[in-house]
Structure formats: structure tokens, C-alpha cells
Amino acid sequence: QPSKQQNVPGHLGVPGIPGTPGLPGLSGKDGRDGRDGVQGPRGLPGGRGERGVKGDRGGNGIFGKMGPRGPAGLKGAKGETGEYQSNWKQCTWKRGDGQDTGLLQECVFKKKDGASALKVVYAGNLRVYCDGQICCGRWFITFNGAECENPVPIDGTIYNDDR
């Protein structure tokens, strides 16, 4: 049986002969990241890259200036007389005589066909003077001295309270 050593107080003995080194241990954990270094010098320019994919078509641009006028065209042949022919007449006046009653102006015209229609347009000012009272005035257009009845009269009515 092997003997058991007992802890006896006393002096330590002489160290023994060192043994052979053991196997390496496991690697330790990674250390902390270091600080950023100083920026290095600028590198040389790179080569030309590959051509990219074709982009979408752009919108229409602005119109350019109008070009010079072209030469006059050849005169065409006279057309056939149609069923409808226009017969336009415009009558304009610049009156300043202050007339307020009776026939103010005449516009004489002749229709090419008695069965045709007539379009009449009035564009202008109408007025009525009241001299401090309530009054109403009616202006109307006549044909051959008579008011139009079909479809309706052509007139304008003005009411004014000048009190």
C-alpha cells in the first residue's frame, strides 16, 4: 500500500528537475478593436467603366422659332355653287349725338334667299336717364319697321331707381 503523506511542519526541500513542456492551451478571446489610422495618400484614377443600360425616352422639348414664310400656292379651280352660301354683314357705329329715341341707326342688307335664316347679334351698351326718379326703358330691334315676333323679339330692358 502506498503511504499517505502527512503535513508535517518543517522546511521545504530542494526543488526537483524541471519536467518537459506540456501541450499548448486553447486560444484566448479576441482583443478590442484598435483605433483608426491616419488617412493614406489619394490613389490613381480608375479606368473607364462599362457602359450603362439605356435610359427612358425624354419628353418633347420646346417648340423652335417659326420658319420663313413659304411661297404662295397655285390658285385652285372655282368650286361648284353649293346649297348654302354665307352672306355676312357687320354694321358698326361710333355715335356721339346723344339721341335716345326713334330710329338710331340703319343697317341695310339683302338676303340671298327668302327661305334662309337670319342671325342678328347686338353687342353694345344700353342706357336710360331717370333724373331723380324710378324709370324703365326698353330698346328693341326692328326689321322693315316691325319688331321680330318669331321666335322672339330682340330687345333689352333697363330698370333704374335714381332716387
C-alpha angles and dihedrals in degrees: 000000000000117000122246117234118231127209103248120174114243144097126320118250130236115291116256132234114291114253130229117286115266130232118288115267129234119290116263127239121285115273127236122286115266127234123274113269129229115288113260127228121287114273129232119278115270126241125265112286128227120283113267128233118282113268129229119283113266125236126264115289127226120291117261126232120290113267126233119291114268125231120281115270126238117276111257127230118272111269127231119271105262131212091253125044124180119236108186125182128174122194120192133174139185103204125183103162096103094232111161105173140045127018106349102177140354128217111187120200139152125223115228092219127026091215094057127100126250124217116202123185126183119197117174146077128303123198142186127189117215105178096214099322143084113275142163128206132192124200119191141176122233134198116212088347095307131099117247112257104175116093094352140315118273104232147131127218126203126193119192132179105198096171 
